[in-house]
Amino acid sequence: MYDMGTRKRALALVAEGRSLNSVSRETGISRYAIRSWGTRIEAGPHAGNPCPRCQEVPSSPQAPAAYAYLLGLYLGDGCISPHRRGVYFLRVVLDRAWPGIIDACEEAMRAVRPSNSVFRVGRQGCVAVTSSSKHWPCLFPQHGPGKKHERRIALEPWQQDIVDAHPWEFIRGLIHSDGCRTTNWTTRLVDGERRRYEYPRYFFTNLSRDIVQLFTDTLDRIGVEWTPANARNISVARRASVALLDEHVGPKH
């Protein structure tokens, strides 16, 4: 019986692109065991939760608020890649500077697919929060060949229903992946004297026009005013709108 740390280390090596044979030789663990952990890392006789999209009557994922947040993270910094025996790895690559976002991403993955393994793969300057499941493409049908900004990205009706019900979680995921809160400054004449004036501002940047459109459409629904800084960069600078983002999103942490 291998402990959880050993299992996670073996899967981390596989997630880096290593073959089962090389990981087996390095760790002394059988290929069969490593392969089985890619489907389910926890020991136990009970089966994992069924995929809600693969049922005779498809339903929405459990923990819809967590799903809306994870969807935003995936569209910004995530990818899905196939592995062996129909297993897929969902990876969201996040900056080490924001450990709170890394924790929140892992929590969301566990909430959406609680029966599947979630682990972290450290890289220089970043962490890839990774989970294995046969059903990630079912849950994120935006998965496909090529880069996201080079193909059409649109939400399925059931995904749009979740975003409409949890718009702030979706916006939070997008900003945590491809956005930031900054302090801008300008100068004003006050009583004949030019003085420096600082104000907070949010930015969201993505190469995909479709993803930018999803971001701005959702902002419109929740009453946040925005302006295009350029074709791929959205700015939120009006005081009331910044206050809303501060209340529901806040600075990265």
Helices and strands as residue ranges (DSSP letters): H 4-15, H 20-27, H 31-39, G 52-54, H 64-77, E 78-82, G 84-86, E 88-95, H 99-112, E 118-123, E 126-133, H 136-139, G 148-150, H 157-165, H 167-178, E 179-190, E 193-205, H 209-221, E 227-230, E 233-236, H 239-248
